[in-house]
Every structure is written in structure tokens, then in C-alpha cells.
Amino acid sequence: MHFKLIIAFVDSDKTDKILEAAREKGATGSTIISQARGEGLEHTKTFLGLSLETPRDVLLLLVEQHLAREILESIAQAGSFEENSQEGIAFQIDVEDAMGVMHQIQALEHTVEEKI
């Protein structure tokens, strides 16, 4: 089985909604890194030197490659990434090798067989 790593940068108030959408499409787990900061095309606004940006989370999802695109699209839709440039981004990268994922492989075998 081959895997992709989906990385998403999202507003922390949308994390649960996005993870639920990913699970509905076949994601079997995730790692969440809280309190990330980022900046897009426009600089962050400040008020008296204090940042007004909302807290961000970084979501890491190791998913089977046949499910990856559908999961990525569901994340973008749940997070409204295309409606507003400030909502977040998500992308996937190839994973050459992974250890400690045998439990995921067993859970995914039936799901992936249906997709292929």
C-alpha cells in the first residue's frame, strides 16, 4: 500500500469540521499541531501592536493514495478554502515509506479494494 501525506493549515475553529469531512472520505487518523501562525498575500492586521489573527492548526493526515484526492477535496470544501483567501490551504505530498501504519493498512484494505 502506498500513502500520501495531506497537510492542511486551517483556522482552529474549523479543525473538527474538517477532520470529520476527511474521516467521511476514508481518513483513519490525524495529527494536529496547534497554535501555528502564517501569513498569506496580505499582511496580518494589528491593533496597538497586537495581532488580530485567528489561531491556526496544522493537520497532518497519512492516507492511502487512492483516497487522497477525494480527502483533499473534502478538506478544501469543509474549510471553504476556495471562497476566501484567508481560510486556509491544503496539499498532499508523496510518502516514500512509512512505519507503524499496519493497523491503518488492515482497516483500509476493504475500503481501497472497493475504490480500485
GUFIFI-864378 format. One line per field, with one value per residue: residue in three letters; residue number from 0; x, y negated, z negated of N, C-alpha, C, O, CB in turn. Coordinates in steps of 0.1 Angstrom, whole numbers, always signed. Each point is the difference from the previous one (the first is absolute). Glycine has a CB too. Example, Ala and Ser with C-alpha at 12.3 -4.5 7.8 and 13.67 -1.06 7.14 Angstrom:
! residues 2
res = ALA:SER
n = 0:1
neast = +132:+15
nnorth = +57:-23
nup = -78:+19
caeast = -9:+9
canorth = -12:-11
caup = +0:+0
ceast = +9:-8
cnorth = -12:-11
cup = +0:-8
oeast = +10:+5
onorth = +0:-11
oup = -7:-1
cbeast = -29:+7
cbnorth = +12:+17
cbup = -5:+23
//
This chain:
! residues 116
res = MET:HIS:PHE:LYS:LEU:ILE:ILE:ALA:PHE:VAL:ASP:SER:ASP:LYS:THR:ASP:LYS:ILE:LEU:GLU:ALA:ALA:ARG:GLU:LYS:GLY:ALA:THR:GLY:SER:THR:ILE:ILE:SER:GLN:ALA:ARG:GLY:GLU:GLY:LEU:GLU:HIS:THR:LYS:THR:PHE:LEU:GLY:LEU:SER:LEU:GLU:THR:PRO:ARG:ASP:VAL:LEU:LEU:LEU:LEU:VAL:GLU:GLN:HIS:LEU:ALA:ARG:GLU:ILE:LEU:GLU:SER:ILE:ALA:GLN:ALA:GLY:SER:PHE:GLU:GLU:ASN:SER:GLN:GLU:GLY:ILE:ALA:PHE:GLN:ILE:ASP:VAL:GLU:ASP:ALA:MET:GLY:VAL:MET:HIS:GLN:ILE:GLN:ALA:LEU:GLU:HIS:THR:VAL:GLU:GLU:LYS:ILE
n = 0:1:2:3:4:5:6:7:8:9:10:11:12:13:14:15:16:17:18:19:20:21:22:23:24:25:26:27:28:29:30:31:32:33:34:35:36:37:38:39:40:41:42:43:44:45:46:47:48:49:50:51:52:53:54:55:56:57:58:59:60:61:62:63:64:65:66:67:68:69:70:71:72:73:74:75:76:77:78:79:80:81:82:83:84:85:86:87:88:89:90:91:92:93:94:95:96:97:98:99:100:101:102:103:104:105:106:107:108:109:110:111:112:113:114:115
neast = +8:+15:-5:-9:+16:-33:+23:-32:+16:-30:-3:+12:-30:+8:+14:-28:-5:+26:-5:-29:+12:+21:-22:-16:+26:+7:+10:+7:+5:+2:+28:-21:+30:-22:+9:+3:+7:-10:+6:-23:+12:+0:+27:-17:-21:+22:-25:+29:+23:-26:+9:-30:+15:-27:+22:+11:-10:+28:-28:+28:-25:+26:-24:+7:+17:-32:-5:+19:-24:-21:+18:+4:-31:-6:+21:-14:-29:+8:+14:-25:+31:-19:-11:+29:+30:-9:-7:+31:+19:-11:+30:-4:+31:-1:-3:+29:-16:-27:+17:-30:-20:-4:-26:-1:+1:-26:-18:+6:-9:-28:+8:+17:-21:-19:+23:+6
nnorth = +12:-22:-16:-24:-11:-11:-25:-10:-28:+5:-29:+18:-3:+25:+22:+12:-5:+15:+26:+4:-1:+22:+21:-2:+11:+27:-19:+29:-31:-29:-2:-25:-15:-16:-26:+2:-31:+3:-27:+9:-17:-14:-4:+18:-26:-8:-9:-19:+17:+22:+19:-11:+32:+14:+14:+8:+28:+5:+21:+19:+15:+24:-1:+29:-18:+6:-26:-24:-11:+4:-15:-25:-5:+2:-23:-19:+4:-6:-28:-14:+11:-16:-24:-14:-3:+9:+34:+7:+4:+29:+6:+30:+0:+28:+12:+8:+15:-1:+15:+5:+13:+33:-17:-12:+29:+9:-25:+4:+31:-11:-28:+12:+21:-25:-14:+24
nup = +0:+20:-27:+17:-27:+5:-9:-9:-6:-17:-12:-25:+13:+22:-23:+2:+31:+9:-16:+13:+29:-6:-10:+27:+16:-21:-26:-14:-14:+1:-13:-12:+5:-23:+14:+37:-2:+30:+10:+23:+16:-29:-19:-20:+2:-22:-16:-8:+22:+6:+26:+7:+3:-8:-19:+29:-10:+16:+8:-1:+20:-1:+27:+10:+22:+0:-21:+15:+16:-23:-22:+18:+3:-31:-7:+20:-12:-30:+7:+19:+17:+20:-21:-5:+17:-32:+7:-2:+21:+0:+14:+2:-6:+17:-30:+17:-23:-18:-23:-10:+26:-15:-8:+30:+13:-16:+9:+32:+6:+6:+12:+23:+11:+7:+18:+20
caeast = -8:+7:-6:+2:-2:-8:+3:-10:+2:-15:-4:-2:-14:-5:+7:-9:-8:+9:+4:-12:-1:+11:-3:-11:+6:+10:+12:-1:+5:+7:+8:-3:+10:-8:+6:+9:-3:+3:-4:-2:+4:-1:+6:-9:-4:+3:-6:+9:+12:-5:-5:-15:-2:-6:+9:+0:+5:+6:-5:+8:-8:+6:-11:+3:+1:-12:-10:+6:-5:-14:+1:+5:-11:-10:+6:-1:-14:-4:+7:-3:+13:-1:-9:+7:+14:+5:-6:+10:+5:+3:+7:+4:+13:+2:+7:+8:+0:-6:+0:-10:-13:-6:-14:-8:-1:-10:-12:-2:+0:-13:-3:+8:-4:-12:+3:+8
canorth = -12:-13:-11:-15:-8:-12:-10:-11:-11:-4:-7:+10:+2:+9:+13:+11:+1:+5:+14:+9:+2:+9:+13:+5:+4:+12:-2:+9:-7:-13:-7:-14:-9:-12:-13:-4:-13:-1:-12:+2:-12:-13:+0:+1:-13:-1:-11:-4:+10:+13:+6:+3:+13:+11:+12:+10:+14:+7:+13:+10:+12:+10:+7:+8:-9:+0:-8:-13:-11:-2:-5:-14:-8:-2:-10:-14:-3:-2:-12:-11:-5:-7:-11:-11:+3:+0:+11:+11:+8:+14:+6:+14:+4:+14:+6:+11:+11:-3:+11:-2:-2:+13:-1:-7:+8:+10:-7:-6:+10:+1:-13:-3:+10:-5:-12:+5
caup = +0:+0:-8:+2:-12:+2:-10:+1:-10:-2:-12:-10:-2:+11:+0:-2:+12:+11:-3:+3:+14:+4:-4:+9:+12:-2:-9:-12:-12:+3:-10:+0:-6:-4:-2:+11:+6:+14:+7:+15:+9:-7:-13:-11:-6:-15:-8:-10:-1:-3:+12:+0:+8:-8:-2:+11:-3:+11:+0:+7:+2:+8:+6:+12:+12:+7:-7:-3:+7:-5:-14:+2:+5:-11:-10:+6:+0:-14:-5:+9:+4:+13:-1:-6:+0:-13:-7:-3:+12:-2:+11:-3:+5:+0:-11:+6:-9:-13:-10:-11:+6:+3:-5:+10:+12:-2:+1:+13:+11:+6:+6:+12:+10:+6:+8:+12
ceast = +9:-8:+3:-2:-7:+4:-10:+3:-14:-2:-4:-15:-6:+6:-9:-9:+8:+4:-12:-2:+10:-3:-12:+5:+11:+12:-2:+6:+7:+9:-3:+11:-7:+9:+11:-4:+4:-4:-1:+4:-1:+5:-11:-3:+4:-8:+8:+11:-4:-6:-15:-2:-6:+10:-2:+5:+6:-5:+9:-8:+8:-11:+4:-1:-13:-11:+4:-7:-14:+0:+5:-11:-11:+5:-2:-14:-4:+6:-3:+13:-1:-9:+8:+14:+6:-5:+10:+4:+2:+7:+4:+14:+1:+8:+7:-1:-6:+1:-11:-14:-8:-15:-8:-1:-11:-14:-4:-2:-13:-4:+7:-4:-13:+3:+7:-8
cnorth = -12:-11:-14:-6:-13:-10:-11:-10:-6:-8:+10:+3:+9:+14:+12:+3:+6:+14:+10:+2:+9:+15:+6:+5:+11:-3:+7:-6:-13:-4:-14:-8:-13:-12:-3:-14:+0:-13:+3:-12:-13:+2:+1:-14:+0:-12:-3:+10:+14:+6:+4:+14:+10:+11:+10:+14:+5:+15:+9:+13:+9:+9:+9:-8:+0:-8:-15:-11:-3:-6:-15:-9:-3:-9:-14:-4:-4:-13:-13:-7:-8:-12:-13:+4:+1:+13:+11:+6:+14:+5:+14:+2:+15:+4:+12:+13:-4:+12:-3:-2:+13:+0:-7:+8:+10:-6:-5:+10:+1:-13:-2:+10:-4:-11:+4:+7
cup = +0:-6:+6:-14:+4:-12:+2:-11:-1:-12:-11:-3:+10:-1:-1:+12:+11:-3:+2:+15:+6:-4:+8:+13:-1:-8:-13:-12:+4:-11:+2:-7:-2:+0:+10:+4:+14:+6:+15:+8:-7:-14:-11:-6:-15:-5:-12:-3:-3:+13:-1:+8:-9:-1:+12:-6:+13:-1:+9:+1:+10:+6:+12:+12:+8:-6:-1:+7:-6:-14:+1:+4:-11:-11:+5:+0:-14:-5:+8:+5:+13:-1:-5:-1:-14:-8:-3:+13:-4:+13:-4:+5:-1:-13:+6:-9:-13:-9:-11:+6:+3:-4:+11:+13:-1:+1:+14:+11:+7:+7:+13:+11:+7:+10:+13:+10
oeast = +10:-12:+11:-7:+5:-2:-1:+2:-5:+8:-7:-4:-12:-3:+1:-1:-5:+0:+2:-3:-3:+2:+1:-7:+6:+8:-11:+0:+1:-2:+0:+3:-4:+12:+10:-11:+9:-8:+8:+10:+8:-1:-11:+10:-1:-4:+1:+5:+8:-7:-5:-12:+2:+9:-11:+7:-4:+2:+3:-4:+3:-7:+11:-9:-3:-10:-8:-3:-4:-8:-6:-1:-5:-8:-3:-3:-7:-6:+5:+0:+7:+1:-4:+4:+11:+4:-1:-5:+2:-3:+0:+4:-6:+9:-6:-1:+1:-2:-3:-8:-10:-8:-12:-11:-8:-9:-12:-5:+0:-5:-6:+0:-1:-7:-1:+5
onorth = -1:+0:-2:+4:-8:+4:-6:+3:-6:+1:+10:+11:+5:+8:+9:+12:+9:+8:+11:+11:+8:+9:+12:+9:+4:+9:+1:+6:-3:+5:-6:+3:-6:+0:-6:-5:+7:-8:+6:-7:-9:+10:-5:-8:+11:-9:+8:+2:+9:-7:+4:+3:+1:+2:+2:+1:-3:+6:-4:+6:-3:+7:-3:-8:-10:-4:-8:-10:-12:-9:-8:-12:-10:-8:-9:-12:-10:-7:-11:-12:-10:-9:-11:+10:+5:+1:+7:-3:+4:-4:+4:-6:+7:-7:+10:+11:-12:+12:-12:-5:+0:+6:+3:+0:+2:+6:-1:-3:+0:+1:-5:-4:+2:-2:-6:+4
oup = -7:+0:+6:-8:+9:-11:+11:-12:+10:-10:+3:-4:-1:+8:+8:+4:+8:+9:+4:+3:+9:+8:+3:+6:+10:-2:-5:-11:+12:-11:+11:-12:+10:-2:-3:-2:+4:-6:+6:-3:+2:-6:+2:-2:-7:+7:-9:-11:+0:+7:-10:+3:-12:+8:+5:-9:+11:-11:+11:-10:+11:-7:+6:+2:+6:+7:-3:-7:-2:-3:-7:-5:-1:-6:-7:-3:-2:-9:-3:+1:+1:+9:+3:-5:-2:-12:-10:+11:-12:+11:-12:+11:-8:-4:+5:+6:-4:+5:-2:-7:+8:+7:+2:+6:+9:+5:+3:+11:+12:+11:+10:+12:+12:+10:+11:+10
cbeast = -29:+24:-10:-1:+16:-17:+26:-19:+29:-15:-1:+25:+11:-1:+18:+1:-9:+8:+15:-7:-6:+15:+6:-8:-11:-16:+15:+1:+2:-17:+18:-28:+24:-28:-15:+14:-5:+6:+4:-29:-17:-19:+31:-1:-18:+27:-24:-23:+5:+2:+28:+7:+17:-32:+11:-2:-14:+19:-27:+26:-25:+29:-26:+1:+27:+16:+2:+24:+17:+0:+11:+24:+9:+0:+20:+22:+2:+4:+12:-21:+3:+2:-15:-25:-9:-4:-20:-5:+9:-17:+8:-27:+16:-9:-10:+17:+19:-13:+28:+26:+19:+30:+19:+20:+33:+25:+16:+18:+17:-1:+2:+18:+11:-6:+3:+15
cbnorth = +13:+7:+17:-4:+17:+9:+12:+12:+1:+20:-30:-18:-27:-28:-21:-17:-28:-31:-20:-20:-31:-28:-18:-25:-27:-2:-24:+13:+25:-12:+24:+2:+18:+14:+8:+29:-18:+32:-20:+21:+22:-17:-8:+32:-14:+19:-1:-14:-28:+1:+5:-28:-6:-8:-5:-19:+7:-22:-4:-17:-9:-7:-16:+29:+15:+27:+29:+21:+18:+28:+31:+21:+19:+31:+26:+16:+25:+32:+26:+9:+29:+31:+27:-17:-17:-26:-12:+8:-24:+7:-26:+14:-29:+7:-18:-28:+22:-29:+17:-4:-22:+5:-2:-21:-5:+7:-5:-16:+13:+16:-4:-5:+16:+8:-7:-3
cbup = -5:+21:-26:+33:-19:+24:-12:+22:-4:+22:+10:-6:-10:+6:-19:-29:-15:-5:-21:-24:-8:-10:-26:-17:-1:+23:+15:+26:-23:+26:-11:+13:+1:-11:-21:+10:-26:+8:-24:-3:+17:+20:+7:-3:+24:-4:+17:+1:-8:-31:+14:-4:+27:+0:-30:+26:-29:+13:-15:+2:-15:-7:-13:-14:-5:+1:-9:+4:+23:+17:-2:+11:+24:+11:+0:+17:+22:+6:-5:-14:-12:+2:-7:-8:+23:+12:+21:-33:+22:-27:+20:-11:+0:+29:-23:+4:+15:+6:+6:-7:+2:-10:-26:-16:-5:-20:-27:-19:-25:-29:-33:-26:-26:-31:-32:-24
//
